[in-house]
Amino acid sequence: MTDCSWPRSVTAAAGTGIGYATAKRCVEEGARVLVSDAHERRLGEAAESLGVPGVVCDVTDQTSVDRLFARSLEELGSVDVLVNNAGLGGTVDLVDMTDEQWAKVIDVTLTGTFRCTRAALRIMCAAGAGVIVNNASVLGWRAQAGQAHYAAAKAGVMALTRSAALEAAPHGVRVNAVSPSLAMHPFLSKVIAEEELGQLASREAFGRAAEPWEVANVIVFLASDYSGYMTGEVVSVSSQHP
C-alpha cells in the first residue's frame, strides 16, 4: 500500500477464508486493522492471531452493525477502508427453495453489504475520503445450478457497488468489488459437498481453486492508492473455464 498509516476496518467473516487472508495482508502492509465476524470463537482466534481488536457483528442486525462502526471509530479513530466479506451460500434447486432459504442468503450476502456500506459511507463522505471493497462472485455473471439465491445476491452486490460508487465519488470515496470464482477454505466444505468442490475446482483453467490470499491480494490492491482512479468496478479474480 502506498499509505500504510490508514486504519482499516475489515468486516464480516474475517475469522476464516478470504476475510482472514485480507486482514492478514493488510496487517502485513502496516495497516491498523479491526476485524469482525458473527462467530465469536472464530473471531477471537483470528483477532488473537493477528494481534488486532475484534468485534462480533451480525450483518443482518442493524444494531450490531452500528455497534461495529462505533467501536471501529473508538479503536481506530476513523474508518478509511471497509472490506465487506460477509456472505452465505448453500446448494438447493430453485423449485425446492423455501422463502426462508432465499431470504436468509439475500439478507446476509446483499442486505448485509448494504447495511455496512451505508454505515461506512456516512463516515467516509463526511471525512472526504475512503475506500470500500465488496466481495461479489463470478456467480453474479456465471450460472450454476442450485445457486439461484446466492447468484442473485452476488449480482445485487455488483449493482450496489456501481451505484454506491457514483454517489460516493463526489465525496472522494471509492467503491469497488472483487469477483472470485472458487477460493478454497475450511468453511466452504460446510456448505458445499467435498465432491462438488472437487468438480468445480477441476473445471478451472489451472485445475485448482484459488487460495484465499490470492483473492486478498486483489482486495488489498483495490484498497490502496495504486487503484486510485478505479471506482464502480468489479474485478474478476478467477481463471477461465477451459
C-alpha positions in Angstrom: 0.0 0.0 0.0 1.2 3.5 -0.7 -0.3 4.9 2.5 0.1 2.3 5.2 -0.8 4.7 8.0 -4.5 4.3 7.1 -6.6 2.4 9.7 -8.5 -0.5 8.2 -11.9 -1.9 9.2 -12.1 -5.4 7.8 -15.6 -6.6 8.4 -17.6 -9.8 8.5 -16.3 -13.4 8.2 -12.8 -12.2 9.0 -12.3 -15.4 11.1 -11.5 -17.6 8.1 -11.1 -17.7 4.3 -10.8 -14.6 2.2 -11.8 -12.3 5.2 -8.9 -13.6 7.4 -6.5 -13.6 4.5 -7.4 -10.0 3.7 -7.0 -8.8 7.3 -3.6 -10.6 7.4 -2.4 -8.9 4.2 -3.5 -5.5 5.5 -1.6 -6.1 8.7 1.5 -7.2 6.7 1.2 -3.9 4.8 1.4 -1.9 8.0 -2.3 -1.0 8.3 -4.2 -0.8 11.5 -7.0 -3.4 11.4 -10.2 -4.2 13.2 -11.8 -7.5 12.3 -15.4 -8.7 12.8 -17.2 -11.9 12.4 -20.6 -13.3 13.5 -18.9 -16.3 15.1 -17.4 -15.3 18.4 -14.9 -18.1 18.8 -13.6 -17.9 15.3 -13.4 -14.1 15.6 -11.4 -14.4 18.9 -8.9 -16.8 17.3 -8.4 -14.6 14.3 -8.0 -11.4 16.3 -5.5 -13.0 18.6 -3.6 -14.4 15.7 -3.4 -11.1 14.0 -2.9 -9.0 17.2 -5.8 -6.7 16.3 -9.1 -5.8 18.0 -12.2 -7.8 17.1 -15.9 -7.1 17.3 -18.7 -9.6 17.0 -21.1 -8.4 14.3 -24.2 -9.9 12.7 -24.7 -8.0 9.5 -28.4 -8.9 9.4 -28.9 -6.8 12.6 -28.7 -3.0 12.2 -27.9 -2.6 15.9 -25.0 -4.9 15.6 -23.7 -3.1 12.5 -24.0 0.3 14.3 -22.0 -1.2 17.2 -19.3 -2.4 14.9 -18.7 1.1 13.4 -18.9 2.9 16.7 -16.3 0.5 18.1 -14.2 1.0 14.9 -14.1 4.7 15.5 -13.2 4.2 19.1 -10.4 1.8 18.3 -9.0 3.3 15.1 -10.1 7.0 15.2 -11.5 6.7 11.7 -12.7 4.2 9.1 -10.7 4.7 5.9 -11.2 1.2 4.4 -14.1 -1.2 4.7 -14.0 -4.7 3.3 -17.4 -6.3 3.0 -16.8 -10.0 3.1 -19.9 -11.5 4.7 -21.7 -14.0 2.6 -23.9 -17.1 2.9 -24.5 -19.8 0.4 -25.8 -23.3 0.1 -27.0 -25.6 -2.6 -30.7 -26.1 -3.3 -32.6 -26.2 -6.6 -35.0 -23.3 -7.1 -38.1 -25.5 -7.2 -37.2 -26.8 -3.7 -36.0 -23.5 -2.3 -38.1 -22.1 0.6 -38.8 -18.4 1.2 -36.7 -18.7 4.3 -33.7 -20.1 2.5 -33.9 -17.4 -0.1 -34.4 -14.6 2.4 -31.5 -15.7 4.6 -29.0 -15.7 1.8 -30.2 -12.3 0.5 -30.2 -10.8 4.0 -26.6 -11.8 4.8 -25.0 -11.5 1.4 -26.7 -8.5 -0.2 -28.6 -6.6 2.5 -25.7 -7.1 5.0 -23.3 -5.5 2.4 -25.8 -2.6 2.0 -26.0 -2.0 5.8 -22.3 -1.9 6.2 -21.8 0.2 3.1 -24.4 2.7 4.3 -22.7 3.0 7.7 -19.3 3.4 6.2 -20.3 6.0 3.6 -21.8 8.2 6.3 -18.4 8.3 8.0 -16.3 8.4 4.8 -18.3 11.0 2.9 -18.2 13.3 5.9 -14.4 12.8 6.0 -14.0 13.4 2.3 -12.1 10.2 1.7 -12.3 6.4 2.0 -12.5 3.1 0.1 -15.0 0.3 0.2 -14.2 -3.1 -1.3 -17.1 -5.6 -1.6 -16.8 -9.4 -2.1 -19.0 -10.4 -5.0 -18.7 -13.7 -7.0 -18.4 -14.9 -10.6 -21.8 -16.4 -10.0 -23.1 -12.9 -10.4 -22.2 -13.4 -14.0 -21.9 -17.2 -14.4 -24.8 -19.6 -13.9 -24.6 -22.5 -11.6 -27.4 -25.0 -10.7 -28.5 -24.9 -7.1 -27.2 -21.4 -6.5 -30.1 -19.1 -7.6 -30.3 -17.3 -4.2 -26.5 -16.8 -3.9 -26.1 -15.8 -7.5 -28.9 -13.3 -7.3 -27.4 -11.8 -4.1 -23.9 -11.5 -5.6 -25.3 -9.9 -8.8 -27.0 -7.5 -6.4 -23.7 -6.7 -4.7 -22.2 -5.9 -8.1 -25.1 -3.5 -8.9 -24.9 -2.0 -5.4 -21.2 -1.4 -5.9 -21.7 0.5 -9.1 -24.5 2.7 -7.7 -22.7 3.4 -4.5 -19.6 4.4 -6.4 -21.4 7.1 -8.4 -22.9 8.5 -5.3 -19.7 8.4 -3.3 -17.3 9.8 -6.0 -18.1 13.5 -5.4 -17.1 13.0 -1.8 -13.7 11.4 -2.6 -14.8 7.9 -1.7 -14.2 4.9 -4.0 -16.3 1.7 -4.1 -15.1 -1.4 -6.0 -15.6 -5.2 -5.7 -13.8 -8.4 -6.4 -15.5 -11.3 -8.1 -13.8 -14.6 -7.1 -14.6 -17.9 -8.7 -13.7 -20.5 -6.2 -11.4 -19.9 -3.2 -10.9 -22.9 -1.0 -11.1 -22.7 2.8 -12.4 -25.0 5.6 -15.7 -23.1 6.0 -16.6 -23.8 2.3 -16.9 -27.5 2.8 -19.6 -26.9 5.4 -22.0 -25.5 2.8 -20.8 -27.4 -0.4 -20.1 -31.1 -0.6 -16.5 -32.1 -1.0 -17.3 -34.0 -4.2 -18.9 -30.9 -5.7 -16.0 -28.7 -4.6 -13.6 -31.1 -6.3 -15.6 -30.9 -9.5 -15.7 -27.2 -9.5 -12.0 -26.9 -8.9 -11.2 -29.3 -11.7 -13.1 -27.1 -14.1 -10.9 -24.1 -13.5 -8.1 -23.3 -16.0 -5.4 -24.2 -13.5 -7.3 -27.2 -12.3 -7.5 -25.9 -8.8 -9.3 -23.4 -6.6 -7.8 -20.1 -5.7 -6.0 -19.7 -2.4 -7.7 -17.1 -0.1 -4.5 -15.0 -0.1 -4.7 -14.8 -3.9 -8.0 -13.0 -3.7 -6.9 -11.0 -0.7 -4.0 -9.5 -2.8 -6.5 -8.0 -5.2 -8.7 -6.7 -2.4 -5.6 -5.0 -0.9 -4.8 -3.5 -4.3 -8.3 -2.1 -4.6 -8.0 -0.7 -1.0 -4.7 1.0 -1.8 -3.7 4.2 -3.7 -2.4 2.0 -6.5 -6.1 1.8 -7.7 -6.8 5.4 -7.0 -8.6 6.0 -10.4 -10.8 2.9 -10.1 -14.4 3.1 -8.8 -17.5 1.2 -9.6 -15.5 -1.7 -11.0 -16.0 -5.4 -10.4 -12.6 -7.1 -10.8 -12.8 -10.8 -11.6 -10.3 -13.0 -9.6 -10.8 -16.2 -11.4 -9.4 -18.5 -14.1 -11.4 -19.1 -17.2 -13.1 -22.4 -17.7 -11.3 -24.5 -20.3 
